[in-house]
Amino acid sequence: MKILMVLTSHDQMGDTGHKTGFWLEEFTAPYYVFRDAGAEITIASPKGGQPPVDPNSEGEDALTETTRRFQADAHAKESLASTKKLADVDMNDFDAVFYPGGHGPLWDLVNDQKSIEVIKTAYEQDKVIGAVCHAPAVFRDVEVKPGQNIVGGRNVTGFSNSEEEVVGLTNVVPFLLEDMLKEKTATYTCGDDFTPHIVVDGKLITGQNPPSSEGTAKAVIQALQEG
């Protein structure tokens, strides 16, 4: 199993002056699910190198078993510090692609042409596509047929409007993820705020929020094992 993990390179929260990036748990939980399942992992980002971590995801209240495991894992930290440039990646080499969230993807991956190409290739080759929390934003501009978005008519989830309200960023983000998915004619569902909710629609697998990261990654592995 070869899995491509794609992280944001964007580190600014709009024009607020606050830092953002990817959410650490949304990377570490899937990373270890994949690694412990024996997968070969390649990490990429638009700019390559060390992608920005949302500082809030490194706070004491955001730490989890996998983030602590990561902090003690020199190999994993080196892999993260030296991500490949997304432009240099060929989706033909992988069995699945997975996007961790954080707010960063709302600004860069959402309209990154290489990311769109990677997702389209994965879709056309019937490969597993996973995204958690804010990362389903990457599907916004992915048309699989003229006028048909990749999430059109599909069951998906992602960070909910009510969760965005809880974190106080409704008026900061460039768009609300839940609204966008509905506009693209997806069948959007969510669970209670900040509780695990994972949606599997064939080989398109989405998770609602940070607590959904591990379950989303496990669903990706299950889909790969089922072929």
C-alpha positions in Angstrom: 0.0 0.0 0.0 1.4 3.3 -1.0 -0.4 6.4 0.4 0.2 10.0 -0.5 -0.5 12.5 2.3 -0.9 16.1 1.1 -0.5 19.0 3.6 -1.1 22.7 3.2 1.8 25.2 2.9 -0.4 28.2 3.9 0.3 29.7 7.3 -1.8 32.9 7.6 -5.4 33.1 8.9 -6.8 35.6 6.3 -5.7 39.1 7.3 -6.1 38.5 11.1 -2.4 38.3 11.7 -2.9 34.9 13.3 -1.0 31.8 12.2 -2.6 28.7 10.8 -1.5 25.6 8.8 -2.4 22.0 9.2 -3.9 20.6 12.4 -1.3 18.3 14.0 -3.6 15.5 15.2 -5.2 15.3 11.7 -1.7 14.4 10.4 -0.4 12.3 13.2 -3.4 10.1 13.8 -3.7 9.0 10.1 0.1 8.8 9.7 0.3 6.2 12.5 -2.8 4.3 11.3 -1.2 4.1 7.9 2.3 3.3 9.1 1.1 0.7 11.6 -0.8 -1.0 8.8 2.4 -1.3 6.9 1.7 1.4 4.3 4.5 3.2 2.5 3.8 6.9 3.1 4.9 9.9 1.0 4.2 13.4 2.3 3.8 16.3 -0.1 2.9 20.0 0.1 2.6 22.8 -2.5 5.9 24.4 -1.4 7.7 21.3 -0.2 9.8 21.2 2.9 8.4 21.8 6.4 4.7 22.6 6.2 3.3 25.0 8.8 1.6 23.5 11.9 -1.3 25.4 13.3 0.1 26.6 16.7 -3.2 26.0 18.4 -2.9 22.3 17.5 0.4 22.1 19.6 -1.3 23.5 22.7 -1.6 21.2 25.8 -5.3 20.9 25.4 -4.9 19.7 21.8 -2.3 17.0 22.4 -3.3 13.4 21.9 -1.6 10.0 22.1 -0.5 10.3 18.5 0.8 13.8 18.7 2.9 12.8 21.7 4.1 9.7 19.8 5.1 12.0 16.9 7.1 14.4 19.1 9.2 11.4 20.2 9.6 10.0 16.7 12.7 11.4 14.9 11.9 9.5 11.7 8.4 10.9 11.4 9.6 14.5 12.2 12.3 14.2 9.5 9.7 13.0 7.0 7.4 16.0 7.9 10.3 18.5 7.7 11.2 17.3 4.2 7.9 17.0 2.3 8.1 16.6 -1.4 6.9 19.4 -3.6 3.4 18.5 -4.8 4.3 19.4 -8.3 6.9 16.6 -8.3 4.4 13.9 -7.3 2.8 11.4 -9.7 -0.5 10.0 -8.4 0.1 7.0 -10.7 2.6 5.8 -8.1 0.1 5.6 -5.2 -2.9 3.6 -4.2 -4.6 6.3 -2.1 -4.4 10.0 -1.4 -5.2 11.6 2.0 -5.6 15.2 3.0 -5.3 16.2 6.7 -7.1 19.4 7.6 -6.5 22.6 9.5 -7.6 25.9 8.1 -4.6 26.2 5.7 -6.2 24.2 2.9 -9.0 26.7 2.6 -6.5 29.2 1.1 -4.0 27.1 -0.9 -5.0 23.5 -1.7 -8.5 24.5 -2.6 -7.5 25.9 -5.9 -4.0 24.3 -6.3 -4.0 23.0 -9.9 -1.7 20.1 -9.1 -3.8 19.1 -6.1 -6.9 19.1 -8.4 -5.0 17.0 -10.9 -4.0 14.5 -8.2 -7.6 14.1 -7.0 -8.9 13.8 -10.6 -6.3 11.1 -11.4 -7.1 9.2 -8.2 -10.9 9.4 -9.1 -10.4 8.3 -12.7 -8.2 5.3 -11.6 -10.7 4.3 -8.8 -8.2 4.9 -6.0 -9.1 5.7 -2.4 -9.5 9.4 -1.6 -9.6 10.6 2.0 -10.0 14.0 3.6 -10.7 15.1 7.2 -12.0 18.2 8.9 -11.4 21.3 6.7 -9.6 19.2 4.0 -12.7 18.3 2.0 -12.3 21.9 0.8 -9.8 20.5 -1.7 -12.8 19.0 -3.6 -14.3 22.5 -4.4 -12.8 22.9 -7.9 -12.5 19.2 -8.9 -14.8 18.5 -11.8 -15.0 14.8 -12.8 -17.4 15.6 -15.7 -18.4 18.9 -17.2 -20.5 20.6 -14.6 -20.2 17.7 -12.1 -18.1 18.1 -9.0 -16.5 15.1 -7.5 -18.7 15.4 -4.4 -21.9 15.9 -6.5 -24.5 13.3 -5.4 -22.0 11.8 -2.9 -22.3 11.3 0.8 -19.7 13.5 2.6 -18.9 15.3 5.8 -16.4 17.9 6.9 -16.0 20.7 9.5 -19.6 21.9 10.2 -20.9 25.5 10.3 -21.6 25.1 14.0 -18.1 24.0 14.7 -16.7 27.0 12.8 -18.9 29.1 15.0 -17.6 27.5 18.2 -14.0 28.3 17.2 -15.0 31.9 16.3 -13.8 31.8 12.6 -17.1 32.0 10.7 -16.3 35.5 9.5 -12.6 34.8 8.9 -12.6 31.8 6.6 -12.9 32.4 2.9 -15.9 30.1 2.7 -17.8 27.8 5.0 -17.0 24.2 4.2 -20.5 22.8 4.9 -22.1 25.4 2.7 -19.7 24.7 -0.1 -20.2 21.0 -0.1 -24.0 21.5 -0.2 -23.6 23.9 -3.1 -21.7 21.2 -5.0 -24.8 19.0 -4.5 -23.2 16.7 -2.0 -25.3 15.0 0.6 -23.7 16.5 3.7 -24.1 15.0 7.2 -22.5 15.8 10.5 -22.5 14.5 14.0 -22.4 16.6 17.2 -19.7 19.2 17.4 -16.2 17.7 17.9 -17.4 14.1 18.1 -16.2 11.5 15.6 -18.2 11.3 12.4 -16.9 9.4 9.3 -18.6 9.0 6.0 -17.7 6.3 3.5 -19.1 6.7 0.0 -17.3 4.0 -2.1 -13.7 5.1 -2.2 -14.4 8.7 -1.2 -13.9 8.9 2.6 -14.4 12.0 4.7 -14.2 12.8 8.4 -15.8 15.8 10.2 -13.3 17.1 12.7 -10.0 16.3 14.5 -11.6 13.5 16.6 -12.6 11.8 13.3 -9.0 11.6 12.0 -8.2 8.1 13.3 -11.5 6.6 12.1 -11.2 8.2 8.7 -7.7 6.8 8.2 -8.9 3.4 9.4 -11.7 3.5 6.8 -9.0 4.4 4.1 -7.0 1.3 5.1 -10.1 -0.9 5.1 -11.0 0.4 1.6 -7.5 -0.4 0.4 -7.6 -3.9 1.8 -11.0 -4.5 0.2 -9.6 -3.3 -3.1 
